[in-house]
Amino acid sequence: MWTNLNSFTSHGGKILFYHGVSDPWFSAYDTLDYWQRAAEANGPAWADASRFYMVPGMGHCGGDTAFDKFDLLGAVVDWVETGKAPAAVLSKRTEPEPATRPMCPWPAYAHYTGGDPHKAESFSCRAAAS
């Protein structure tokens, strides 16, 4: 339950969290709770060091028809090397038919804006209503 990551963030550390919303063993809200408590414990530096992604439909570590194929390692490497935090990360699925979606950082979500519903460019990240 330790959330003080100031030594990590003060050295330029970056971290991406993700959790499948349909995980039957651990609630995605437990991971979100940890991430939010870490934000409180680490202050403004947390917003410059961390992002959290909910993965719709993904169970425990992947599977089924979820958009569970994504590259968070590449996103964090780009963030460290370029200094630009990832906005949306491209996620893919192969079943029931191939499709892509943007995976948006919390609290944003992928909102359909029109076009081919199987293509990520038909969606944009929208801030959740408060």
VMD Tcl script that builds the backbone (N, CA, C; Angstrom):
set m [mol new atoms 390]
animate dup $m
set s [atomselect $m all]
$s set {name element resname resid chain x y z} {
  {N N MET 1 A 0.821 -1.187 0.000}
  {CA C MET 1 A 0.000 0.000 0.000}
  {C C MET 1 A 0.867 1.252 0.000}
  {N N TRP 2 A 2.181 1.082 -0.128}
  {CA C TRP 2 A 3.109 2.200 -0.139}
  {C C TRP 2 A 2.912 3.022 -1.403}
  {N N THR 3 A 2.734 4.322 -1.274}
  {CA C THR 3 A 2.451 5.171 -2.426}
  {C C THR 3 A 3.461 6.297 -2.609}
  {N N ASN 4 A 4.433 6.433 -1.716}
  {CA C ASN 4 A 5.405 7.512 -1.829}
  {C C ASN 4 A 6.456 7.134 -2.865}
  {N N LEU 5 A 6.334 7.700 -4.046}
  {CA C LEU 5 A 7.259 7.429 -5.142}
  {C C LEU 5 A 8.065 8.678 -5.495}
  {N N ASN 6 A 8.225 9.585 -4.521}
  {CA C ASN 6 A 8.930 10.836 -4.778}
  {C C ASN 6 A 10.369 10.632 -5.235}
  {N N SER 7 A 11.063 9.639 -4.700}
  {CA C SER 7 A 12.440 9.416 -5.142}
  {C C SER 7 A 12.458 8.971 -6.607}
  {N N PHE 8 A 11.457 8.216 -7.012}
  {CA C PHE 8 A 11.332 7.776 -8.403}
  {C C PHE 8 A 11.016 8.954 -9.321}
  {N N THR 9 A 10.005 9.744 -8.956}
  {CA C THR 9 A 9.595 10.856 -9.807}
  {C C THR 9 A 10.636 11.972 -9.825}
  {N N SER 10 A 11.346 12.180 -8.715}
  {CA C SER 10 A 12.340 13.262 -8.668}
  {C C SER 10 A 13.550 12.974 -9.554}
  {N N HIS 11 A 13.733 11.728 -9.946}
  {CA C HIS 11 A 14.815 11.361 -10.854}
  {C C HIS 11 A 14.318 11.203 -12.291}
  {N N GLY 12 A 13.115 11.722 -12.568}
  {CA C GLY 12 A 12.588 11.692 -13.933}
  {C C GLY 12 A 11.888 10.400 -14.306}
  {N N GLY 13 A 11.596 9.549 -13.327}
  {CA C GLY 13 A 10.924 8.286 -13.605}
  {C C GLY 13 A 9.539 8.483 -14.198}
  {N N LYS 14 A 9.165 7.595 -15.091}
  {CA C LYS 14 A 7.840 7.603 -15.721}
  {C C LYS 14 A 7.235 6.220 -15.548}
  {N N ILE 15 A 5.934 6.176 -15.307}
  {CA C ILE 15 A 5.271 4.892 -15.105}
  {C C ILE 15 A 3.859 4.926 -15.691}
  {N N LEU 16 A 3.512 3.850 -16.391}
  {CA C LEU 16 A 2.176 3.698 -16.954}
  {C C LEU 16 A 1.486 2.532 -16.267}
  {N N PHE 17 A 0.275 2.759 -15.814}
  {CA C PHE 17 A -0.549 1.730 -15.201}
  {C C PHE 17 A -1.658 1.359 -16.173}
  {N N TYR 18 A -2.082 0.095 -16.140}
  {CA C TYR 18 A -3.265 -0.308 -16.892}
  {C C TYR 18 A -3.953 -1.429 -16.129}
  {N N HIS 19 A -5.252 -1.564 -16.396}
  {CA C HIS 19 A -6.018 -2.642 -15.758}
  {C C HIS 19 A -7.225 -2.962 -16.630}
  {N N GLY 20 A -7.489 -4.240 -16.818}
  {CA C GLY 20 A -8.662 -4.677 -17.560}
  {C C GLY 20 A -9.930 -4.447 -16.750}
  {N N VAL 21 A -10.885 -3.789 -17.359}
  {CA C VAL 21 A -12.137 -3.477 -16.668}
  {C C VAL 21 A -12.937 -4.733 -16.335}
  {N N SER 22 A -12.744 -5.800 -17.106}
  {CA C SER 22 A -13.492 -7.039 -16.863}
  {C C SER 22 A -12.672 -8.089 -16.132}
  {N N ASP 23 A -11.657 -7.681 -15.421}
  {CA C ASP 23 A -10.822 -8.594 -14.650}
  {C C ASP 23 A -11.674 -9.247 -13.560}
  {N N PRO 24 A -11.819 -10.588 -13.577}
  {CA C PRO 24 A -12.664 -11.243 -12.586}
  {C C PRO 24 A -11.988 -11.435 -11.221}
  {N N TRP 25 A -10.673 -11.231 -11.134}
  {CA C TRP 25 A -9.970 -11.458 -9.869}
  {C C TRP 25 A -9.707 -10.193 -9.086}
  {N N PHE 26 A -9.313 -9.127 -9.784}
  {CA C PHE 26 A -8.995 -7.875 -9.116}
  {C C PHE 26 A -9.769 -6.761 -9.806}
  {N N SER 27 A -10.363 -5.908 -9.043}
  {CA C SER 27 A -11.125 -4.812 -9.615}
  {C C SER 27 A -10.193 -3.751 -10.186}
  {N N ALA 28 A -10.536 -3.253 -11.357}
  {CA C ALA 28 A -9.786 -2.140 -11.944}
  {C C ALA 28 A -9.859 -0.924 -11.026}
  {N N TYR 29 A -10.920 -0.841 -10.238}
  {CA C TYR 29 A -11.055 0.284 -9.322}
  {C C TYR 29 A -10.065 0.197 -8.161}
  {N N ASP 30 A -9.583 -0.998 -7.834}
  {CA C ASP 30 A -8.535 -1.120 -6.821}
  {C C ASP 30 A -7.236 -0.513 -7.333}
  {N N THR 31 A -6.906 -0.789 -8.594}
  {CA C THR 31 A -5.703 -0.212 -9.188}
  {C C THR 31 A -5.864 1.293 -9.345}
  {N N LEU 32 A -7.041 1.738 -9.759}
  {CA C LEU 32 A -7.308 3.164 -9.862}
  {C C LEU 32 A -7.169 3.827 -8.494}
  {N N ASP 33 A -7.672 3.174 -7.451}
  {CA C ASP 33 A -7.561 3.716 -6.098}
  {C C ASP 33 A -6.096 3.897 -5.706}
  {N N TYR 34 A -5.266 2.902 -5.995}
  {CA C TYR 34 A -3.834 3.015 -5.698}
  {C C TYR 34 A -3.237 4.202 -6.462}
  {N N TRP 35 A -3.546 4.298 -7.746}
  {CA C TRP 35 A -3.004 5.361 -8.590}
  {C C TRP 35 A -3.426 6.739 -8.066}
  {N N GLN 36 A -4.674 6.867 -7.620}
  {CA C GLN 36 A -5.156 8.139 -7.092}
  {C C GLN 36 A -4.512 8.465 -5.750}
  {N N ARG 37 A -4.311 7.445 -4.906}
  {CA C ARG 37 A -3.628 7.676 -3.631}
  {C C ARG 37 A -2.166 8.059 -3.865}
  {N N ALA 38 A -1.544 7.459 -4.879}
  {CA C ALA 38 A -0.168 7.823 -5.233}
  {C C ALA 38 A -0.121 9.272 -5.712}
  {N N ALA 39 A -1.147 9.710 -6.432}
  {CA C ALA 39 A -1.216 11.101 -6.880}
  {C C ALA 39 A -1.262 12.039 -5.679}
  {N N GLU 40 A -2.037 11.674 -4.675}
  {CA C GLU 40 A -2.117 12.496 -3.461}
  {C C GLU 40 A -0.783 12.507 -2.720}
  {N N ALA 41 A -0.137 11.365 -2.626}
  {CA C ALA 41 A 1.115 11.242 -1.876}
  {C C ALA 41 A 2.290 11.932 -2.560}
  {N N ASN 42 A 2.255 12.019 -3.884}
  {CA C ASN 42 A 3.402 12.540 -4.629}
  {C C ASN 42 A 3.213 13.947 -5.169}
  {N N GLY 43 A 2.038 14.494 -4.994}
  {CA C GLY 43 A 1.787 15.866 -5.398}
  {C C GLY 43 A 1.834 16.087 -6.903}
  {N N PRO 44 A 2.104 17.321 -7.314}
  {CA C PRO 44 A 2.069 17.682 -8.735}
  {C C PRO 44 A 3.024 16.869 -9.615}
  {N N ALA 45 A 4.101 16.361 -9.048}
  {CA C ALA 45 A 5.064 15.569 -9.834}
  {C C ALA 45 A 4.401 14.332 -10.436}
  {N N TRP 46 A 3.367 13.822 -9.784}
  {CA C TRP 46 A 2.698 12.601 -10.255}
  {C C TRP 46 A 2.069 12.814 -11.634}
  {N N ALA 47 A 1.491 13.980 -11.853}
  {CA C ALA 47 A 0.861 14.273 -13.149}
  {C C ALA 47 A 1.890 14.305 -14.276}
  {N N ASP 48 A 3.141 14.595 -13.944}
  {CA C ASP 48 A 4.213 14.622 -14.942}
  {C C ASP 48 A 4.932 13.285 -15.067}
  {N N ALA 49 A 4.535 12.308 -14.251}
  {CA C ALA 49 A 5.273 11.042 -14.215}
  {C C ALA 49 A 4.419 9.809 -14.482}
  {N N SER 50 A 3.107 9.947 -14.463}
  {CA C SER 50 A 2.275 8.745 -14.511}
  {C C SER 50 A 1.006 8.953 -15.320}
  {N N ARG 51 A 0.557 7.853 -15.914}
  {CA C ARG 51 A -0.738 7.788 -16.599}
  {C C ARG 51 A -1.379 6.454 -16.238}
  {N N PHE 52 A -2.707 6.432 -16.255}
  {CA C PHE 52 A -3.460 5.213 -15.949}
  {C C PHE 52 A -4.430 4.959 -17.097}
  {N N TYR 53 A -4.475 3.709 -17.560}
  {CA C TYR 53 A -5.350 3.317 -18.661}
  {C C TYR 53 A -6.272 2.181 -18.239}
  {N N MET 54 A -7.570 2.386 -18.405}
  {CA C MET 54 A -8.547 1.315 -18.240}
  {C C MET 54 A -8.681 0.629 -19.601}
  {N N VAL 55 A -8.687 -0.708 -19.596}
  {CA C VAL 55 A -8.797 -1.445 -20.851}
  {C C VAL 55 A -10.181 -2.102 -20.901}
  {N N PRO 56 A -11.114 -1.517 -21.668}
  {CA C PRO 56 A -12.474 -2.049 -21.725}
  {C C PRO 56 A -12.514 -3.499 -22.195}
  {N N GLY 57 A -13.263 -4.303 -21.462}
  {CA C GLY 57 A -13.486 -5.694 -21.847}
  {C C GLY 57 A -12.353 -6.650 -21.524}
  {N N MET 58 A -11.191 -6.148 -21.140}
  {CA C MET 58 A -10.058 -7.037 -20.880}
  {C C MET 58 A -10.195 -7.690 -19.514}
  {N N GLY 59 A -9.976 -8.995 -19.492}
  {CA C GLY 59 A -9.989 -9.738 -18.243}
  {C C GLY 59 A -8.641 -9.620 -17.551}
  {N N HIS 60 A -8.267 -10.657 -16.836}
  {CA C HIS 60 A -7.000 -10.666 -16.110}
  {C C HIS 60 A -5.862 -10.935 -17.093}
  {N N CYS 61 A -5.158 -9.903 -17.478}
  {CA C CYS 61 A -3.997 -9.966 -18.388}
  {C C CYS 61 A -4.352 -10.150 -19.855}
  {N N GLY 62 A -5.597 -10.104 -20.246}
  {CA C GLY 62 A -5.947 -10.150 -21.662}
  {C C GLY 62 A -6.965 -11.211 -21.986}
  {N N GLY 63 A -7.193 -11.350 -23.291}
  {CA C GLY 63 A -8.070 -12.403 -23.773}
  {C C GLY 63 A -9.442 -11.943 -24.207}
  {N N ASP 64 A -10.201 -12.898 -24.694}
  {CA C ASP 64 A -11.562 -12.689 -25.177}
  {C C ASP 64 A -11.591 -11.727 -26.356}
  {N N THR 65 A -12.591 -10.864 -26.397}
  {CA C THR 65 A -12.751 -9.954 -27.534}
  {C C THR 65 A -12.286 -8.541 -27.189}
  {N N ALA 66 A -11.499 -8.407 -26.159}
  {CA C ALA 66 A -11.049 -7.092 -25.701}
  {C C ALA 66 A -9.986 -6.505 -26.620}
  {N N PHE 67 A -9.816 -5.219 -26.530}
  {CA C PHE 67 A -8.736 -4.509 -27.228}
  {C C PHE 67 A -7.500 -4.593 -26.328}
  {N N ASP 68 A -6.919 -5.786 -26.290}
  {CA C ASP 68 A -5.880 -6.076 -25.307}
  {C C ASP 68 A -4.473 -6.176 -25.893}
  {N N LYS 69 A -4.303 -5.695 -27.105}
  {CA C LYS 69 A -2.976 -5.697 -27.727}
  {C C LYS 69 A -2.538 -4.248 -27.880}
  {N N PHE 70 A -1.560 -3.851 -27.067}
  {CA C PHE 70 A -1.086 -2.468 -27.063}
  {C C PHE 70 A 0.362 -2.442 -26.579}
  {N N ASP 71 A 1.035 -1.360 -26.878}
  {CA C ASP 71 A 2.456 -1.236 -26.562}
  {C C ASP 71 A 2.696 -0.109 -25.565}
  {N N LEU 72 A 2.561 -0.418 -24.279}
  {CA C LEU 72 A 2.834 0.597 -23.266}
  {C C LEU 72 A 4.335 0.763 -23.035}
  {N N LEU 73 A 5.125 -0.272 -23.295}
  {CA C LEU 73 A 6.570 -0.134 -23.157}
  {C C LEU 73 A 7.086 0.901 -24.161}
  {N N GLY 74 A 6.663 0.791 -25.410}
  {CA C GLY 74 A 7.057 1.778 -26.410}
  {C C GLY 74 A 6.602 3.178 -26.027}
  {N N ALA 75 A 5.396 3.289 -25.460}
  {CA C ALA 75 A 4.865 4.590 -25.054}
  {C C ALA 75 A 5.702 5.210 -23.942}
  {N N VAL 76 A 6.113 4.401 -22.960}
  {CA C VAL 76 A 6.906 4.959 -21.860}
  {C C VAL 76 A 8.332 5.273 -22.325}
  {N N VAL 77 A 8.883 4.466 -23.219}
  {CA C VAL 77 A 10.217 4.761 -23.768}
  {C C VAL 77 A 10.167 6.078 -24.541}
  {N N ASP 78 A 9.159 6.259 -25.390}
  {CA C ASP 78 A 9.007 7.523 -26.124}
  {C C ASP 78 A 8.880 8.701 -25.163}
  {N N TRP 79 A 8.130 8.514 -24.081}
  {CA C TRP 79 A 7.920 9.558 -23.093}
  {C C TRP 79 A 9.256 9.966 -22.466}
  {N N VAL 80 A 10.043 8.981 -22.071}
  {CA C VAL 80 A 11.338 9.260 -21.456}
  {C C VAL 80 A 12.277 9.925 -22.457}
  {N N GLU 81 A 12.288 9.430 -23.681}
  {CA C GLU 81 A 13.249 9.930 -24.666}
  {C C GLU 81 A 12.859 11.268 -25.284}
  {N N THR 82 A 11.575 11.545 -25.414}
  {CA C THR 82 A 11.142 12.790 -26.057}
  {C C THR 82 A 10.597 13.822 -25.077}
  {N N GLY 83 A 10.248 13.377 -23.866}
  {CA C GLY 83 A 9.666 14.273 -22.883}
  {C C GLY 83 A 8.192 14.547 -23.105}
  {N N LYS 84 A 7.588 13.875 -24.082}
  {CA C LYS 84 A 6.169 14.084 -24.380}
  {C C LYS 84 A 5.353 12.910 -23.840}
  {N N ALA 85 A 4.463 13.213 -22.898}
  {CA C ALA 85 A 3.628 12.174 -22.282}
  {C C ALA 85 A 2.678 11.578 -23.310}
  {N N PRO 86 A 2.433 10.277 -23.216}
  {CA C PRO 86 A 1.492 9.660 -24.156}
  {C C PRO 86 A 0.068 10.152 -23.903}
  {N N ALA 87 A -0.619 10.441 -24.970}
  {CA C ALA 87 A -2.043 10.778 -24.860}
  {C C ALA 87 A -2.782 9.457 -25.007}
  {N N ALA 88 A -3.208 9.153 -26.205}
  {CA C ALA 88 A -3.869 7.872 -26.458}
  {C C ALA 88 A -2.831 6.858 -26.924}
  {N N VAL 89 A -3.039 5.619 -26.539}
  {CA C VAL 89 A -2.198 4.505 -26.985}
  {C C VAL 89 A -3.077 3.633 -27.872}
  {N N LEU 90 A -2.577 3.259 -29.026}
  {CA C LEU 90 A -3.352 2.428 -29.944}
  {C C LEU 90 A -3.515 1.023 -29.369}
  {N N SER 91 A -4.754 0.553 -29.309}
  {CA C SER 91 A -5.026 -0.819 -28.872}
  {C C SER 91 A -5.723 -1.560 -30.008}
  {N N LYS 92 A -5.506 -2.872 -30.037}
  {CA C LYS 92 A -6.042 -3.700 -31.124}
  {C C LYS 92 A -6.731 -4.934 -30.555}
  {N N ARG 93 A -7.602 -5.485 -31.377}
  {CA C ARG 93 A -8.175 -6.799 -31.093}
  {C C ARG 93 A -8.194 -7.578 -32.406}
  {N N THR 94 A -8.300 -8.893 -32.296}
  {CA C THR 94 A -8.364 -9.724 -33.499}
  {C C THR 94 A -9.705 -10.420 -33.640}
  {N N GLU 95 A -10.452 -10.564 -32.551}
  {CA C GLU 95 A -11.748 -11.246 -32.602}
  {C C GLU 95 A -12.804 -10.408 -31.923}
  {N N PRO 96 A -14.046 -10.442 -32.336}
  {CA C PRO 96 A -14.611 -11.265 -33.386}
  {C C PRO 96 A -14.187 -10.825 -34.776}
  {N N GLU 97 A -13.745 -9.573 -34.922}
  {CA C GLU 97 A -13.154 -9.117 -36.170}
  {C C GLU 97 A -12.094 -8.079 -35.814}
  {N N PRO 98 A -11.055 -7.961 -36.635}
  {CA C PRO 98 A -9.991 -7.015 -36.320}
  {C C PRO 98 A -10.515 -5.583 -36.190}
  {N N ALA 99 A -9.994 -4.881 -35.201}
  {CA C ALA 99 A -10.377 -3.487 -34.974}
  {C C ALA 99 A -9.314 -2.820 -34.117}
  {N N THR 100 A -9.295 -1.495 -34.150}
  {CA C THR 100 A -8.391 -0.713 -33.322}
  {C C THR 100 A -9.180 0.356 -32.577}
  {N N ARG 101 A -8.650 0.793 -31.444}
  {CA C ARG 101 A -9.263 1.856 -30.644}
  {C C ARG 101 A -8.145 2.629 -29.954}
  {N N PRO 102 A -8.389 3.890 -29.673}
  {CA C PRO 102 A -7.441 4.586 -28.812}
  {C C PRO 102 A -7.714 4.187 -27.364}
  {N N MET 103 A -6.671 3.968 -26.621}
  {CA C MET 103 A -6.784 3.719 -25.187}
  {C C MET 103 A -6.382 5.040 -24.530}
  {N N CYS 104 A -7.335 5.680 -23.883}
  {CA C CYS 104 A -7.157 7.041 -23.384}
  {C C CYS 104 A -6.714 7.047 -21.922}
  {N N PRO 105 A -5.869 8.016 -21.549}
  {CA C PRO 105 A -5.465 8.101 -20.142}
  {C C PRO 105 A -6.634 8.546 -19.267}
  {N N TRP 106 A -6.726 7.955 -18.097}
  {CA C TRP 106 A -7.777 8.254 -17.130}
  {C C TRP 106 A -7.757 9.736 -16.817}
  {N N PRO 107 A -8.864 10.403 -16.737}
  {CA C PRO 107 A -10.238 9.915 -16.750}
  {C C PRO 107 A -10.911 9.984 -18.121}
  {N N ALA 108 A -10.147 10.193 -19.181}
  {CA C ALA 108 A -10.729 10.253 -20.522}
  {C C ALA 108 A -11.129 8.860 -21.001}
  {N N TYR 109 A -11.958 8.817 -22.017}
  {CA C TYR 109 A -12.400 7.550 -22.599}
  {C C TYR 109 A -12.531 7.730 -24.110}
  {N N ALA 110 A -12.514 6.625 -24.843}
  {CA C ALA 110 A -12.641 6.661 -26.303}
  {C C ALA 110 A -14.099 6.920 -26.668}
  {N N HIS 111 A -14.335 8.024 -27.342}
  {CA C HIS 111 A -15.693 8.428 -27.745}
  {C C HIS 111 A -15.787 8.329 -29.266}
  {N N TYR 112 A -16.808 7.625 -29.746}
  {CA C TYR 112 A -17.028 7.472 -31.186}
  {C C TYR 112 A -17.434 8.810 -31.781}
  {N N THR 113 A -16.720 9.243 -32.825}
  {CA C THR 113 A -17.010 10.531 -33.463}
  {C C THR 113 A -17.556 10.391 -34.873}
  {N N GLY 114 A -17.551 9.166 -35.406}
  {CA C GLY 114 A -18.075 8.931 -36.745}
  {C C GLY 114 A -17.057 8.222 -37.618}
  {N N GLY 115 A -17.562 7.553 -38.637}
  {CA C GLY 115 A -16.692 6.817 -39.536}
  {C C GLY 115 A -16.743 5.329 -39.260}
  {N N ASP 116 A -15.730 4.621 -39.682}
  {CA C ASP 116 A -15.650 3.167 -39.521}
  {C C ASP 116 A -15.442 2.824 -38.044}
  {N N PRO 117 A -16.405 2.165 -37.412}
  {CA C PRO 117 A -16.274 1.860 -35.986}
  {C C PRO 117 A -15.170 0.844 -35.673}
  {N N HIS 118 A -14.532 0.295 -36.700}
  {CA C HIS 118 A -13.439 -0.651 -36.481}
  {C C HIS 118 A -12.074 0.027 -36.526}
  {N N LYS 119 A -12.059 1.341 -36.719}
  {CA C LYS 119 A -10.792 2.066 -36.844}
  {C C LYS 119 A -10.635 3.105 -35.740}
  {N N ALA 120 A -9.452 3.157 -35.185}
  {CA C ALA 120 A -9.155 4.059 -34.082}
  {C C ALA 120 A -9.415 5.523 -34.440}
  {N N GLU 121 A -9.181 5.896 -35.699}
  {CA C GLU 121 A -9.378 7.298 -36.079}
  {C C GLU 121 A -10.838 7.730 -36.049}
  {N N SER 122 A -11.751 6.804 -35.836}
  {CA C SER 122 A -13.171 7.140 -35.704}
  {C C SER 122 A -13.542 7.488 -34.252}
  {N N PHE 123 A -12.536 7.548 -33.398}
  {CA C PHE 123 A -12.730 7.830 -31.973}
  {C C PHE 123 A -11.804 8.952 -31.541}
  {N N SER 124 A -12.189 9.657 -30.507}
  {CA C SER 124 A -11.296 10.639 -29.895}
  {C C SER 124 A -11.408 10.482 -28.377}
  {N N CYS 125 A -10.352 10.877 -27.703}
  {CA C CYS 125 A -10.391 10.817 -26.234}
  {C C CYS 125 A -11.219 11.984 -25.734}
  {N N ARG 126 A -12.175 11.660 -24.888}
  {CA C ARG 126 A -13.062 12.668 -24.343}
  {C C ARG 126 A -12.959 12.632 -22.823}
  {N N ALA 127 A -12.892 13.812 -22.239}
  {CA C ALA 127 A -12.827 13.897 -20.782}
  {C C ALA 127 A -14.149 13.440 -20.192}
  {N N ALA 128 A -14.074 12.671 -19.147}
  {CA C ALA 128 A -15.279 12.202 -18.458}
  {C C ALA 128 A -15.960 13.385 -17.775}
  {N N ALA 129 A -17.273 13.366 -17.767}
  {CA C ALA 129 A -18.024 14.430 -17.066}
  {C C ALA 129 A -17.813 14.275 -15.574}
  {N N SER 130 A -17.668 15.398 -14.905}
  {CA C SER 130 A -17.464 15.309 -13.457}
  {C C SER 130 A -18.748 15.418 -12.692}
}
mol reanalyze $m
mol bondsrecalc $m
mol representation Tube
mol addrep $m
